[in-house]
Amino acid sequence: MLTTAAQVLAENNFGDTRTGGLAGPMGLFLILLLGAATILLIRNMNARLRRLPDRFPQQGGPADHTPADAAVTDPTGGSTAQESHPTAPNGSEQRRNG
């Protein structure tokens, strides 16, 4: 049989057949998977931001470099007891967050 151009164009090949029945559930699965990944990433970044100090020490420019033979000062001021910052994580939190 000889098919004409009208018969080829008249065929219903627009995707409304039953062969693509998995596209809807697969799309839903991917959307839920991306949503769960986004929630987990947001929680992880919030936990990391909470662990940052409130303020960072001032960083000096190139003129603030000390010579190699300069005396090293004790950053604790010579005290042997460490002071506890109220928002600093304790030992168990540091090991857990490690």
C-alpha positions in Angstrom: 0.0 0.0 0.0 1.1 3.4 -0.8 0.8 5.9 2.1 0.2 9.5 1.3 1.4 12.6 3.1 -2.2 13.2 4.5 -2.3 9.7 6.1 1.1 10.2 7.7 0.1 13.6 9.1 -3.3 12.2 10.3 -1.7 9.7 12.5 -1.9 10.4 16.2 1.7 10.5 17.4 1.4 13.4 19.9 2.3 11.4 23.0 -1.2 10.7 24.3 -0.7 6.9 24.0 -0.3 4.6 27.0 3.4 3.9 26.4 4.5 7.0 28.3 2.6 6.1 31.5 5.7 6.3 33.7 6.6 9.9 33.0 4.2 11.3 35.6 5.3 9.2 38.6 8.9 9.6 37.6 8.6 13.4 37.5 6.9 13.4 40.9 9.7 11.2 42.3 12.4 13.6 40.9 10.6 16.7 42.3 10.3 15.1 45.8 14.0 13.9 45.6 15.1 17.5 44.7 13.0 18.9 47.5 14.4 16.6 50.1 18.0 17.3 48.9 17.3 21.1 49.2 15.9 20.7 52.7 18.9 18.7 53.8 21.4 21.2 52.3 19.6 24.1 54.0 19.8 22.3 57.4 23.5 21.5 56.9 24.4 25.1 56.0 22.4 26.5 59.0 24.3 24.1 61.3 27.6 25.3 59.8 26.7 29.0 60.1 25.7 28.5 63.8 29.2 27.1 64.4 31.0 30.2 63.1 32.2 32.7 65.6 30.3 35.9 66.1 33.3 38.0 65.0 36.5 37.2 63.2 39.8 38.8 64.2 41.0 41.8 62.2 43.1 40.8 59.3 46.0 43.1 58.6 47.2 44.1 55.2 50.8 43.6 53.8 52.2 46.4 56.0 51.2 44.5 59.2 53.6 41.6 58.7 56.1 41.2 61.5 59.7 40.4 60.9 60.8 36.8 61.3 63.0 37.6 64.3 60.2 39.4 66.3 59.2 38.0 69.7 56.1 35.8 69.7 53.5 37.0 72.2 51.2 34.7 74.1 47.6 35.1 72.7 46.1 34.0 76.1 47.9 36.7 78.0 49.9 34.2 80.0 46.9 32.7 81.8 46.7 28.9 82.0 43.0 28.6 82.5 41.0 29.0 79.4 38.0 31.2 79.4 34.7 29.8 78.1 32.8 31.8 75.6 29.0 31.5 76.1 28.2 30.5 72.5 31.3 28.3 72.0 30.5 24.6 71.6 31.6 22.4 74.4 33.8 19.4 74.0 31.0 16.9 73.2 29.6 19.3 70.5 33.1 19.7 69.0 33.6 15.9 68.7 30.1 15.5 67.3 30.4 18.3 64.8 34.0 17.4 64.1 
